[in-house]
Amino acid sequence: MDFGTIGAGTIGQGIAGHLVTAGHRVILSNSRGPDTLRDTVARLGPSATAGTVAEAAAAEMVFLAVRWQDIPAALADVAAWDGRILVDTTNQMTGPTPRDHVDLGSETGSEFVARHAPGARVIKAFNTLFAQYIVPDPRHAEGRQLLFHAGDDADAKTDFCALADEIGFAPVDAGSLREGGRLMQVGGGPLSALHALKQN
C-alpha cells in the first residue's frame, strides 16, 4: 500500500516519519507546492517524496492534516476518490484551544470531511491526541499509545488498524463516523485529548 499526506505540518510530518520508519513510501503535499518541502523530505529520507495534492491524494491511503478552515480548498482539486482511504486527522477548531471549536450541529467533523471527499472511505484518527503523543515513537516501556479511530467501512478500518499496529500504535475502534466521531470530537467528546497507553 502506498501513502500520501495532504498537509505537511507537525502532524503530517509525524505520521510520514512513522511510515518511512516502517519501510513505506509516502508522498507529502501542501498548499504551497512540492518545492517548499525539499528540506522536509530530505530529512525524512529517500522513501519520502514531495508532490502535488493530486499526486498525494492518488495514494491508496491518504492522511488529511490541514487546518479546519483549509479543508474545502485542500480537497477541492481531488477529482475522484474511487474508494481510496482518507484518514481525517483534523479537529473543527479555528483557534488554539478547544473553546475555539466550530459547532456543526448534529454533523461530526469527519462527516463534514466526507461531504468534501465524495467516494472516499473516511477514517477518523489521530485527532484525539496532541502532537507530542503522535510524533515520537508510540511504543513506551509502559505500553503502546492508544489510537482511537472511527469509520463506516469495515475493510477500511481493517486496513487502518493493521497499519496503526505496524507503526507502533494500539488501535481502538470507537465506532461509526457519526457515533464514534462524536466520542472523539473536540468540544465535548469524552475521548478528545485522552492520552492513554495499552499496557504490554
N, C-alpha and C positions, 0 to 999 in steps of 0.2 A: 504494500500500500504506500502511495506517495502522499505528501502532506504540504499544505500551504498555510500561510498566515495573511490575513487582511488586517493590517496594523502591525507595527514593529516597535512598539514602545516596550516598557518593562515587562508586561505580561506576555506579549507576543514573542519577545526575545527569550524570556524564561522558558516558555513551552518549547520553542525551537531548540534551545540548548539541551533540554531533556531528550528531544527526538534525535538530535545529532549524536548525543552520547550513547543512545541505544542503537546507533548504526543506521538511522533512517536519513533519507534525503528530504529536504524541506526548502520550499521557495518562500521567501519573505517579501511582503509588499507593503507599501504605504501610499498615502495620497500624493506624496511629493516625487515619486518616481524611483526607479532602481538605483540611479547614480548616488542617491543620498544614503544608500545602505551599504556602500562598499566596505566601510570600516567594520560595520556590524557583521557582515557575512565573513569577512576575513578573520575576525575574532572567533566566530563560531566554528570555522573550519571548512574544509573542502566539500562536505556534504550539504552545506548551506549555500544557497544562491539567492540573488535578488532578482525580482521580476515585477511585472505589472500586476495590478489587482486581478486582471483577467487571467493571467498566467497562473497566479497563486490559486485562484478560485477553480481552476481546472483540475486540481488535485482531487484524489478520492476522499480525503478528509481535510477540511479547511477550518482554521480557528479564527473566529472573528474577535478581534481585540482592539476596538476603537472606542473613542468617547461616545456616549449615548447620542449626543446631538449629531454625530457624524455618521450614524448607521445608514440612513437612507441614501446619502451620497456614496458611501463606501460600497453599497450593494447595487447601486443603480446600473453600473456598467457590466454586470454579470447577466448575460442574455438568458441562460437557462441552466438550471442546476441538475436536471436529469437524474435525480435520486442520490446525488453525492451528499456526503455528511457535512453539515455545517455545525461546528461546536461554538455556541454562543457563550462568551466569557464575560459579557457586559452586565452592567447594572444601570438601571434607569435613574442616573444621578447627573445633575448639571453642575455640581459643586463638590467640594472635598469631604463633606460629611453626610451621613445618612439623612440628615434633616433636609438635604438638598434634593431629595428624590422626587421623581415625577409621578403623580397619581394617574394611573392608567385605568382606573375604574375596575371592571371585572377582568380585564385583559392582563395577562402576565407579560413580563418583558420579552420572553422568548416567543410568545405568540405574536407580539409586535414584530420581532425579527423575522419570524416565519412568513408574515404577510409581505415583507420586503424581499424575501428569497423564495418565491414560489417554485416548488419542485424539489427543494432541499429537504433532507431528513435532518431536522434540527435536534441537537442535543444541548441542554443547558448544563454547564460545568465551569468550574474554577471561580465563579462569581462570588461564592461564599467565603473565599479565602483572601486575606490580604496578600500583597505581592511578596512579603517577607516569608510566607509559607509556600509560595508557588515556585519561586526562583531557585532556592537551594535544593540539594538532594532531599527528596521527601522521605528517605529511609533514615531513621534515627535509631540510636541504641535502645530507646524505649518502645519503638514500633514505627509504623508507617503512617504518613499523613493521610487522614480520611479525605476522600474527594467525592462529595455528593454530586449526583447528576440526575437529570430528568429528561424524558423524551417520549415520543409517541410511537416510535418504530422499534420493534423488538430486535431486529437484526442490526440496526444502527447502534443500539445500546450494547449488544454483544461485542461488536467491533470496538466500540469506545472502551468498554470495560477491559478488554484484552490489552489495548494499548496503554490505558492508565496503569494497569498492573505491571506491564512490561517496563514502564519508565519509573516505577517505584511507588506510585500512589496506591492506596487501598480504596477502590471504588465502592460507593454505596448508592444503590438505586433509590431515589426519592419519589419515583412515580412518573406520572404524565407531565407534559408541559404545563397543563392547567393546574393540577393539584400539587405536583412536585415543585413546579415553578413558584407557586405561592409559598410553599415552605422555605424555599431558597431565596426569596425575593427580599431585597433591601426595603426597609420601611415597615417591618412587622413580621417577616418570615422568621420562624424560630431557628432555622439553620443558617441564616445570614450571619457572617462573621464568626461562625463557630469553628474554632480550631481544636481538633482532637486527633489522637493517634490510635491506630489499631495495634494493640499490644502483640508482640511476637509470640 
